[in-house]
Amino acid sequence: MGKNDFLTPKAIANRIKAKGLQKLRWYCQMCQKQCRDENGFKCHCMSESHQRQMQVFGQNPNRIIDGYSEEFEDSFLEHMKRSHRFSRVAATVVYNEYINDRHHVHMNSTQWATLTEFVKHLGRTGKCKVEETPKGWFITYIDRDSETLFKEKLKNKRARADMVEEEKQEREIRKQIERAEQLMPLEYGSDQSQPKELKLESGIKIGFALGSSSSSLKKDKGESSKLVFDEAEDDKNEKSKGGGNSSAKNGGGGGRSALEDLIREEEKKKEKINRKDYWLCEGIIVKVMSKALAQKGYYKQKGVVKKVIDKYVGEIEMLETKHVLRVDQEELETVIPQIGGLVRIVNGAYRGLNARLLAVDTDKFCAKVQIEKGVYDGRVLKAVEYEDICKIL
């Protein structure tokens, strides 16, 4: 067995000593050689192979240092992306994890002498969010991946669409208020007489007589309260009674308006709660409007939503080909069935309920539906927008 064979005790001992990490100060990046102590590093620097590498380095030192710096930065950020993509972590923790690989690019071969300088560089270039605390430097990775940017872009697009919709609703409300203010003087101007000042001479007494008795007042109150809380059919029955109940009829008109106001307030509250920026749900039939899928023959083709992912993306099974696609709701459109078909209310006050299509108003782009089953069974919604209802199987 030779002096320097692979299985000699000295060779085995050398491999055991060289196993694992050594001191970074005794590592030569140009030769990619790790020395165990100062004497070994000194001997390596005097070797012929190291001298040749130094001659290559001396020809263009800036290019070599920039190359190592770029490689070190890319490897460091790649490790952060894998291990600490969404967390705030100490820079020393990330660096210690990075140097666990003994074949990593060492910092002593880059343009940064210390970890602090490198962390400041990451903050200046906008690749990480850097914070200096009493416990040291903390960094947070800024994700600039194409998929993440695409999702952020879609999120901003939805936010802008919501703002535009809110502004549109505010303008409509202001127009309605202005129209109501213009109509009020025309309706009530002739009926309301101007108040007149009452002039009395001294010593004259004034008496007042009420034309209705207490029993008639109680009767009026009883009739009006009954009309407020009874169903619409009870209102019609009260109207069909004899003509002697003129005061009850007047009270009934006020009751109906109060009931309508209560229903309107309830629907406004439900509309505010159930109106969302996402509408996809399982079991509805939608139409694919993505022009990017036109070449594959899916443009304006219908499919069934089999699964909803992250509220905004749906797995669509095409009706004709049975192919399954993943499409964002921005590239989908609701489908309106024929009169008498079943639909699902996908947005608004009655979100999630099934209804039957009664009529379609093509001028106002809305439909008349009747809710089936549930608490609101039989209730008719006269004007529901096309985007808020969708055909179901």
C-alpha positions in Angstrom: 0.0 0.0 0.0 1.5 3.3 -1.0 2.2 6.3 1.2 -0.7 8.5 0.0 -3.3 5.8 -0.9 -7.0 6.4 -0.4 -7.4 3.9 2.5 -4.2 4.8 4.5 -4.9 6.1 8.1 -3.4 9.5 7.2 -5.7 9.9 4.2 -8.8 8.9 6.3 -7.8 11.3 9.0 -7.4 14.1 6.5 -10.9 13.5 5.1 -12.4 13.4 8.6 -10.7 16.8 9.4 -11.8 18.3 6.1 -15.4 17.1 6.6 -17.9 19.9 7.4 -17.3 23.6 7.5 -13.9 25.2 8.0 -13.0 28.8 8.8 -14.0 31.1 6.0 -10.8 33.2 6.3 -8.8 30.2 5.1 -10.8 29.6 1.9 -9.5 30.6 -1.5 -12.4 31.4 -3.9 -10.3 31.6 -7.0 -9.0 28.1 -6.5 -12.1 26.9 -4.6 -9.9 25.3 -2.0 -10.6 25.2 1.8 -7.5 25.1 4.1 -7.7 23.8 7.6 -5.3 26.3 9.3 -3.2 29.3 8.7 -0.1 27.4 7.8 -2.0 25.4 5.2 -3.5 28.6 3.7 0.0 30.2 3.5 1.4 27.1 1.8 -1.5 27.2 -0.7 -0.9 30.9 -1.5 2.8 30.1 -2.3 1.8 27.2 -4.6 2.2 27.4 -8.4 -1.5 26.8 -9.2 -2.6 29.7 -6.9 0.0 32.0 -8.6 -1.5 31.2 -12.0 -5.0 32.0 -10.8 -3.7 35.3 -9.3 -2.3 36.2 -12.7 -5.7 35.6 -14.3 -7.3 37.7 -11.5 -4.9 40.5 -12.1 -5.8 40.9 -15.8 -9.4 42.0 -14.9 -10.1 42.1 -11.2 -13.3 44.2 -11.4 -15.0 41.7 -13.7 -14.2 38.8 -11.5 -15.3 40.5 -8.2 -18.5 41.7 -9.9 -19.2 38.1 -11.0 -18.7 36.7 -7.6 -20.8 39.5 -6.0 -23.7 38.8 -8.4 -23.5 35.1 -7.8 -23.4 35.6 -4.0 -26.4 38.0 -4.1 -28.5 35.7 -6.4 -27.8 32.6 -4.2 -28.6 34.6 -1.0 -31.9 35.9 -2.4 -32.8 32.4 -3.7 -32.3 31.0 -0.2 -34.5 33.7 1.2 -37.2 33.1 -1.3 -37.3 29.4 -0.5 -37.0 29.6 3.3 -38.3 33.0 4.4 -40.5 34.2 1.6 -43.1 35.9 3.7 -41.4 36.4 7.1 -39.3 39.0 8.8 -36.0 37.4 9.9 -32.6 38.4 11.3 -29.9 38.8 8.6 -27.5 36.7 10.6 -29.9 33.8 10.7 -30.3 33.8 7.0 -26.5 34.1 6.5 -25.7 31.2 8.8 -28.2 29.0 6.9 -26.7 30.1 3.6 -23.1 29.2 4.6 -24.1 25.7 5.7 -23.4 24.7 2.1 -19.6 24.4 2.1 -19.5 25.1 -1.7 -21.2 28.4 -1.5 -19.7 31.7 -2.8 -17.8 33.3 0.1 -18.4 36.9 1.0 -14.6 37.6 1.2 -14.6 37.3 -2.6 -17.3 39.9 -3.2 -17.4 43.7 -3.1 -18.9 43.6 0.4 -16.5 43.3 3.4 -19.2 42.7 6.0 -22.8 41.4 6.2 -24.0 44.9 7.3 -22.8 46.4 4.0 -24.5 43.7 2.0 -27.8 44.1 3.9 -27.7 47.9 3.3 -27.1 47.1 -0.4 -30.2 45.0 -0.5 -32.2 47.8 1.1 -31.0 50.4 -1.4 -31.7 48.3 -4.4 -35.3 47.5 -3.2 -34.8 43.7 -3.1 -35.5 43.4 0.6 -37.1 45.5 3.3 -34.4 46.3 5.8 -34.8 47.3 9.5 -32.2 48.1 12.0 -33.2 47.2 15.6 -31.3 46.9 18.9 -31.1 43.1 18.2 -29.5 43.6 14.9 -30.5 43.9 11.2 -33.8 42.3 10.1 -34.7 41.8 6.5 -38.0 40.9 4.7 -38.0 39.5 1.2 -39.8 41.5 -1.4 -41.5 39.0 -3.8 -41.2 40.2 -7.4 -42.2 36.8 -9.0 -44.2 37.0 -12.2 -47.1 35.0 -10.7 -47.3 37.2 -7.6 -47.2 40.4 -9.7 -50.0 39.0 -11.8 -52.1 38.3 -8.7 -51.3 41.8 -7.3 -52.3 43.3 -10.7 -55.7 41.5 -10.6 -56.3 42.6 -7.1 -55.6 46.2 -7.9 -57.9 45.9 -11.0 -60.7 44.6 -8.8 -60.2 47.5 -6.3 -60.3 50.1 -9.1 -63.5 48.5 -10.5 -65.1 48.6 -7.0 -64.2 52.3 -6.7 -65.7 53.1 -10.1 -68.9 51.2 -9.1 -69.1 53.1 -5.8 -68.7 56.4 -7.6 -71.3 55.4 -10.1 -73.8 54.6 -7.3 -73.1 57.9 -5.6 -73.7 59.8 -8.8 -77.0 58.0 -9.2 -78.1 58.7 -5.7 -77.2 62.4 -6.1 -79.3 62.6 -9.3 -82.2 61.0 -7.5 -82.0 63.4 -4.7 -81.9 66.4 -7.1 -84.9 65.1 -9.0 -86.8 64.6 -5.8 -86.0 68.2 -4.7 -87.2 69.5 -8.0 -90.5 67.6 -7.8 -91.3 68.4 -4.2 -92.3 72.1 -4.8 -94.5 71.0 -7.7 -96.4 68.4 -5.7 -96.8 70.2 -2.4 -96.5 73.9 -3.3 -100.2 74.3 -4.1 -101.5 72.2 -1.2 -99.5 73.8 1.6 -100.9 77.2 2.4 -98.7 79.9 3.9 -99.0 80.1 7.7 -101.0 83.1 8.9 -100.5 85.0 12.1 -103.5 84.8 14.4 -104.5 88.2 15.8 -106.8 88.3 18.8 -108.3 91.2 20.8 -107.8 91.2 24.5 -110.5 89.6 26.6 -111.7 87.2 23.9 -111.7 83.4 24.8 -111.1 80.7 22.2 -112.5 77.2 22.4 -111.6 74.1 20.5 -113.8 71.1 19.7 -112.5 67.7 18.5 -114.7 66.1 15.8 -113.9 62.5 16.7 -114.5 60.6 19.9 -112.0 58.5 21.8 -113.7 55.3 20.5 -113.2 56.3 16.9 -109.5 57.2 17.6 -109.0 53.7 19.1 -110.7 52.2 16.1 -108.4 54.2 13.7 -105.3 53.1 15.6 -106.4 49.5 15.7 -107.1 49.4 11.9 -103.9 51.2 11.0 -101.7 48.9 13.1 -103.5 45.9 11.6 -102.7 47.1 8.1 -99.1 47.7 8.9 -98.3 44.2 10.1 -100.8 42.1 8.1 -100.0 40.5 4.7 -100.8 42.1 1.4 -103.9 39.9 1.1 -105.3 41.3 4.4 -104.8 44.8 3.0 -106.9 44.0 0.0 -109.6 42.6 2.3 -109.7 45.7 4.4 -110.0 47.8 1.3 -113.0 45.8 0.1 -115.0 46.5 3.3 -117.8 49.1 3.5 -117.3 52.8 2.7 -117.9 53.9 6.3 -114.3 53.1 7.2 -112.8 56.1 5.4 -110.5 56.9 8.3 -109.3 53.2 8.4 -108.5 53.4 4.7 -106.4 56.5 5.2 -104.5 54.7 8.0 -104.1 51.7 5.8 -102.2 53.8 3.1 -99.8 54.9 5.8 -99.3 51.4 7.0 -98.4 50.1 3.5 -95.8 52.8 3.1 -94.3 52.0 6.5 -94.2 48.3 5.6 -92.5 49.0 2.3 -89.9 51.2 4.1 -89.2 48.3 6.5 -88.8 45.9 3.6 -86.6 48.3 1.7 -84.3 48.9 4.8 -84.0 45.2 5.3 -83.0 44.6 1.7 -80.4 47.4 1.8 -78.8 45.8 4.8 -78.7 42.4 3.2 -77.4 44.0 0.0 -74.5 45.7 1.9 -73.6 42.4 3.7 -73.9 40.0 0.7 -72.5 42.2 -2.1 -69.0 40.9 -2.7 -66.4 41.3 -5.4 -66.4 37.5 -6.1 -69.4 35.6 -7.4 -68.2 32.1 -8.5 -69.9 29.1 -6.9 -70.1 25.4 -7.7 -72.9 24.1 -9.9 -73.5 27.1 -12.1 -73.1 27.3 -15.9 -70.7 30.0 -17.1 -69.4 31.2 -20.5 -65.7 31.5 -21.1 -64.8 35.0 -22.5 -61.0 34.7 -22.5 -59.6 35.6 -25.9 -56.4 33.9 -25.0 -58.2 30.6 -25.1 -59.8 31.4 -28.5 -57.1 29.5 -30.4 -58.0 26.3 -28.5 -61.7 26.7 -29.3 -62.9 27.6 -25.8 -63.9 31.2 -26.5 -67.7 31.8 -25.8 -68.1 28.1 -24.9 -70.1 27.1 -21.8 -69.0 25.0 -18.9 -69.9 24.0 -15.4 -68.1 25.3 -12.3 -66.8 22.2 -10.5 -64.5 23.8 -8.0 -63.8 27.4 -6.7 -60.1 28.2 -5.8 -59.3 31.2 -3.7 -62.8 32.7 -4.3 -61.7 34.2 -7.7 -60.6 31.2 -9.8 -62.8 28.4 -11.0 -62.2 24.9 -12.4 -64.6 24.8 -15.4 -65.6 21.5 -17.1 -66.6 22.3 -20.6 -70.0 21.0 -21.7 -69.0 19.8 -25.1 -65.4 18.5 -24.8 -65.5 17.7 -21.0 -62.1 19.4 -20.7 -61.3 21.0 -17.4 -59.8 24.6 -17.4 -58.8 27.0 -14.6 -60.1 30.4 -15.4 -60.3 33.6 -13.4 -63.8 35.1 -12.9 -62.7 38.2 -14.8 -62.7 36.1 -17.9 -66.1 34.4 -17.2 -69.6 35.6 -17.8 -72.9 34.5 -16.3 -75.5 32.6 -18.5 -79.2 33.5 -18.6 -81.6 30.6 -19.2 -84.9 30.6 -21.0 -88.0 31.9 -19.4 -89.0 29.5 -16.7 -85.5 28.1 -16.2 -83.8 27.8 -12.8 -81.1 30.3 -11.8 -78.9 30.9 -8.8 -78.5 34.4 -7.3 -74.7 34.7 -7.1 -74.4 38.2 -5.7 -76.5 40.8 -3.8 -79.0 40.6 -1.0 -80.3 37.1 -1.8 -76.9 35.6 -2.6 -76.9 31.8 -2.7 -80.7 31.3 -3.2 -82.2 29.5 -6.2 -85.0 31.2 -8.2 -87.0 30.8 -11.3 -86.7 33.2 -14.2 -90.1 34.9 -14.9 -89.2 37.7 -17.4 -86.2 39.5 -19.0 -85.9 43.3 -19.6 -83.4 43.7 -22.4 -83.5 47.5 -22.3 -82.4 47.7 -18.6 -80.3 44.5 -18.7 -82.2 43.0 -15.7 -84.5 40.1 -15.0 -87.6 39.3 -12.9 -87.2 36.2 -10.8 -89.2 34.4 -8.1 -87.3 32.8 -5.2 -87.9 29.1 -4.7 -87.7 27.3 -1.3 -86.2 28.7 1.9 -87.3 31.6 4.1 -88.1 33.8 1.1 -90.0 31.2 -0.9 -92.4 32.9 -3.3 -90.9 36.4 -3.1 -90.6 38.1 -6.5 -87.6 40.3 -7.3 -88.6 42.6 -10.1 -85.2 44.0 -11.2 -82.1 41.8 -10.8 -79.0 42.5 -12.9 -77.8 39.9 -15.4 -74.4 39.7 -13.5 -76.2 38.7 -10.3 -78.0 35.6 -11.6 -76.6 32.5 -13.4 -78.1 29.4 -14.9 -77.8 26.1 -12.9 -78.0 22.5 -14.0 
